Amino acid sequence: MPVAYETLRYEVRDRIAVLTVNRPEARNAINDRVIAEFYQALDAARADDAVGALIVTGAGDKSFVSGADINAIRARRRREALLGLNNRLFAAIEAFEKPTLAAVNGYALGGGFELALACDIRVASEGARFGLPEANLGIIPAAGGTQRLPRAIGWSRARALILTGDLIDAKEAERIGLVAAVVAPADLLARTREIAARILKRGPLAIRLAKKAMTLAAEMPLHAGLEVESLIQAILFESRDKEEGTSAFLEKREPRFTGE
């Protein structure tokens, strides 16, 4: 039986799951209910063999996802920070086995920006805006902002964005490598689905392990990353997908991958 979500919409079509944070009246802000339902949706997508990729977006065209309500932030103390609720959710998204894509359809501020950073690929509408304004509130972007942003765009640009709190538009985000593509708002979901569909045509085991190698690369020196890369390639060389992929190429036909 499908799960009934209060704060999300979850739909699967053509092997692509689209998870929409559905709180437009609150700028799609993340609260405890969103977090709990996000985990449920991740579990559903993980367990469903009919799902090969996951797209995350926000309802409406004004906000992708925003951070917590300011009144809620004002009430929080040390204990809430140490629980790291958003941090753990975004780490789970980053570690998710299947490819994840963020379709950024408006303002991605604070936690919304950090959510997009946790996804593998970001596609932005022309009206998207990105920013980490936390220092204006006397806090820092502590759900991965100080860690993932420098890894995505380099230390100098990341420092400037975090320390100034400046917003950047979609074109600037594309120029600095933060997003993979910028499209008209009406084309955002279709273009993101197109990218997901192209990924799904490739060997699923190779995609999964390539994602693993890139995620681990941020946590180890180059020589260790190269060793991991070689070990992953050794696994793939013995896989059925490698046999199918090479055979299909030589036989000039489309491959029929099984993920094994």
C-alpha positions as CSV (number, residue, x, y, z in Angstrom):
1,M,0.0,0.0,0.0
2,P,1.4,3.4,-0.9
3,V,2.5,5.6,1.9
4,A,0.3,8.7,2.5
5,Y,2.6,11.7,3.0
6,E,1.5,14.9,4.7
7,T,4.4,17.1,3.6
8,L,5.7,15.4,0.4
9,R,4.5,14.2,-2.9
10,Y,6.1,11.0,-4.1
11,E,5.5,9.7,-7.7
12,V,7.3,7.0,-9.8
13,R,7.2,7.0,-13.6
14,D,9.6,5.5,-16.1
15,R,11.9,4.3,-13.4
16,I,12.3,7.8,-12.0
17,A,10.9,8.8,-8.6
18,V,10.1,12.4,-8.1
19,L,10.0,13.6,-4.4
20,T,8.4,17.0,-4.0
21,V,8.6,18.9,-0.7
22,N,5.0,20.1,-0.6
23,R,4.8,23.0,1.8
24,P,4.5,26.0,-0.5
25,E,2.7,28.1,2.2
26,A,5.9,27.8,4.3
27,R,8.4,28.2,1.4
28,N,8.8,24.4,1.5
29,A,10.6,24.7,4.8
30,I,12.1,21.6,6.4
31,N,10.5,20.6,9.7
32,D,10.5,17.4,11.8
33,R,7.6,16.0,9.7
34,V,9.4,16.6,6.4
35,I,12.5,14.9,7.8
36,A,10.6,11.8,9.0
37,E,8.8,11.5,5.7
38,F,11.9,12.1,3.7
39,Y,13.4,9.0,5.3
40,Q,10.3,7.1,4.5
41,A,10.5,8.1,0.8
42,L,14.2,7.2,0.7
43,D,13.4,3.8,2.1
44,A,10.6,3.3,-0.5
45,A,12.9,4.3,-3.4
46,R,15.7,2.1,-2.1
47,A,13.5,-1.0,-1.9
48,D,11.7,-0.5,-5.2
49,D,13.5,-2.2,-8.1
50,A,11.3,-0.1,-10.4
51,V,13.1,3.1,-9.2
52,G,16.5,3.7,-10.7
53,A,16.9,7.4,-9.9
54,L,15.5,10.0,-7.5
55,I,14.6,13.7,-8.3
56,V,14.1,16.1,-5.4
57,T,12.2,19.4,-6.0
58,G,9.9,21.8,-4.2
59,A,6.2,22.6,-4.8
60,G,5.5,25.8,-6.7
61,D,7.9,28.1,-8.5
62,K,9.1,30.4,-5.7
63,S,11.0,28.2,-3.4
64,F,12.9,25.0,-3.9
65,V,13.3,24.3,-0.2
66,S,14.0,26.7,2.6
67,G,15.6,26.2,6.0
68,A,13.9,26.1,9.3
69,D,11.4,28.7,10.5
70,I,13.3,31.6,12.2
71,N,11.2,31.3,15.4
72,A,12.2,27.7,15.6
73,I,15.8,28.5,15.2
74,R,15.6,31.2,17.9
75,A,14.2,28.6,20.3
76,R,16.9,26.0,19.6
77,R,19.8,25.3,22.0
78,R,22.9,23.2,22.1
79,R,21.1,19.9,22.3
80,E,19.2,20.5,19.0
81,A,22.4,21.4,17.3
82,L,24.2,18.3,18.5
83,L,21.4,16.1,17.3
84,G,22.2,17.3,13.7
85,L,18.8,16.3,12.3
86,N,19.2,18.0,8.9
87,N,22.8,17.0,8.8
88,R,22.0,13.3,9.2
89,L,19.2,13.5,6.6
90,F,21.5,15.2,4.0
91,A,24.2,12.6,4.7
92,A,21.7,9.9,4.0
93,I,20.8,11.5,0.7
94,E,24.4,11.9,-0.2
95,A,25.0,8.2,0.6
96,F,21.8,7.0,-1.2
97,E,22.7,4.2,-3.5
98,K,20.8,5.4,-6.6
99,P,21.5,8.6,-8.5
100,T,19.9,11.8,-7.0
101,L,19.1,15.0,-8.8
102,A,17.9,18.3,-7.4
103,A,15.5,20.3,-9.7
104,V,16.0,23.7,-8.1
105,N,12.9,25.7,-9.0
106,G,13.3,28.9,-6.9
107,Y,15.1,30.1,-3.8
108,A,17.4,27.5,-2.3
109,L,18.5,29.2,0.9
110,G,20.1,27.7,4.0
111,G,18.9,24.2,4.5
112,G,17.5,24.1,0.9
113,F,20.9,25.0,-0.5
114,E,22.5,22.3,1.7
115,L,19.9,19.7,0.5
116,A,20.7,20.5,-3.1
117,L,24.4,20.1,-2.3
118,A,23.7,16.6,-1.0
119,C,22.3,15.5,-4.4
120,D,24.6,14.2,-7.1
121,I,23.4,16.6,-9.8
122,R,21.8,20.0,-9.6
123,V,19.6,21.5,-12.4
124,A,18.3,25.0,-11.9
125,S,15.5,27.0,-13.4
126,E,16.4,30.5,-14.6
127,G,14.7,32.0,-11.5
128,A,16.7,29.9,-9.0
129,R,18.7,31.7,-6.3
130,F,21.2,30.2,-4.0
131,G,22.5,31.5,-0.7
132,L,23.7,30.6,2.8
133,P,22.5,33.5,5.0
134,E,22.9,31.8,8.4
135,A,25.6,34.2,9.7
136,N,22.9,37.0,9.5
137,L,21.2,35.0,12.4
138,G,24.4,34.5,14.3
139,I,24.8,30.8,13.3
140,I,26.6,28.9,10.5
141,P,25.3,26.6,7.7
142,A,25.8,23.4,9.8
143,A,24.0,20.8,7.7
144,G,26.9,20.4,5.3
145,G,27.2,23.9,4.0
146,T,30.7,24.5,5.3
147,Q,31.9,21.1,4.1
148,R,30.1,20.3,0.8
149,L,30.1,23.7,-0.8
150,P,33.9,24.0,-0.8
151,R,34.2,20.6,-2.3
152,A,31.7,21.5,-5.0
153,I,33.0,24.9,-6.1
154,G,36.4,25.4,-4.4
155,W,37.4,27.1,-1.2
156,S,37.7,30.7,-2.3
157,R,34.2,31.0,-3.8
158,A,32.7,28.9,-0.9
159,R,34.3,31.2,1.7
160,A,33.0,34.3,-0.1
161,L,29.4,32.9,-0.2
162,I,29.4,31.7,3.4
163,L,31.1,34.7,4.9
164,T,29.1,37.4,3.0
165,G,25.8,35.6,2.8
166,D,25.4,36.9,-0.8
167,L,22.9,35.3,-3.1
168,I,23.8,34.1,-6.6
169,D,21.5,33.5,-9.5
170,A,21.3,30.4,-11.7
171,K,23.7,31.6,-14.4
172,E,26.4,32.4,-11.8
173,A,25.7,29.0,-10.2
174,E,26.3,27.4,-13.6
175,R,29.4,29.4,-14.3
176,I,31.1,28.3,-11.0
177,G,30.1,24.7,-11.5
178,L,27.5,24.5,-8.8
179,V,24.7,23.4,-11.2
180,A,24.9,21.2,-14.3
181,A,22.4,23.1,-16.4
182,V,20.0,26.1,-16.3
183,V,16.7,25.9,-18.1
184,A,13.4,27.8,-18.4
185,P,11.1,27.2,-15.4
186,A,8.6,25.4,-17.6
187,D,11.3,22.9,-18.7
188,L,12.9,22.3,-15.4
189,L,11.4,18.9,-14.4
190,A,11.5,17.6,-18.0
191,R,15.2,18.5,-18.4
192,T,16.0,16.9,-15.0
193,R,14.1,13.8,-16.0
194,E,16.0,13.7,-19.3
195,I,19.3,13.7,-17.5
196,A,18.1,11.0,-15.1
197,A,16.9,8.9,-18.1
198,R,20.3,9.1,-19.7
199,I,21.9,7.9,-16.5
200,L,19.4,5.0,-16.4
201,K,20.6,3.7,-19.8
202,R,24.0,3.0,-18.5
203,G,25.2,0.1,-16.4
204,P,23.5,0.4,-13.0
205,L,26.3,-1.3,-11.0
206,A,28.9,0.9,-12.6
207,I,26.8,4.0,-11.9
208,R,26.4,3.0,-8.3
209,L,30.1,2.3,-7.7
210,A,31.2,5.4,-9.6
211,K,29.0,7.4,-7.2
212,K,30.6,5.6,-4.3
213,A,34.1,6.3,-5.5
214,M,33.4,10.0,-6.0
215,T,31.8,10.3,-2.5
216,L,34.7,8.6,-0.9
217,A,37.2,10.8,-2.8
218,A,36.3,13.8,-0.6
219,E,37.4,11.9,2.5
220,M,40.8,10.4,1.4
221,P,44.0,11.5,-0.2
222,L,44.5,10.9,-3.9
223,H,46.6,7.8,-3.6
224,A,44.0,6.1,-1.5
225,G,41.2,7.2,-3.8
226,L,43.1,5.7,-6.8
227,E,43.4,2.4,-4.9
228,V,39.6,2.4,-4.3
229,E,39.0,3.2,-7.9
230,S,41.2,0.2,-9.0
231,L,39.4,-2.1,-6.5
232,I,36.0,-1.0,-7.9
233,Q,37.2,-1.6,-11.4
234,A,38.3,-5.1,-10.4
235,I,34.8,-5.8,-9.2
236,L,33.2,-4.5,-12.3
237,F,35.5,-6.5,-14.6
238,E,34.0,-9.6,-13.1
239,S,30.4,-8.4,-13.4
240,R,27.7,-9.5,-15.8
241,D,27.0,-5.9,-16.7
242,K,30.6,-5.6,-18.0
243,E,30.1,-8.7,-20.2
244,E,26.8,-7.4,-21.4
245,G,28.0,-3.9,-22.1
246,T,31.1,-4.9,-24.0
247,S,29.1,-7.6,-26.0
248,A,26.4,-5.1,-26.9
249,F,29.0,-2.6,-28.1
250,L,30.7,-5.2,-30.3
251,E,27.3,-6.5,-31.6
252,K,26.1,-3.0,-32.3
253,R,22.9,-3.3,-30.1
254,E,21.5,-1.7,-27.0
255,P,22.7,-3.4,-23.8
256,R,20.4,-5.2,-21.4
257,F,21.9,-4.5,-18.0
258,T,20.8,-6.4,-14.9
259,G,22.8,-4.6,-12.2
260,E,24.8,-7.7,-11.5
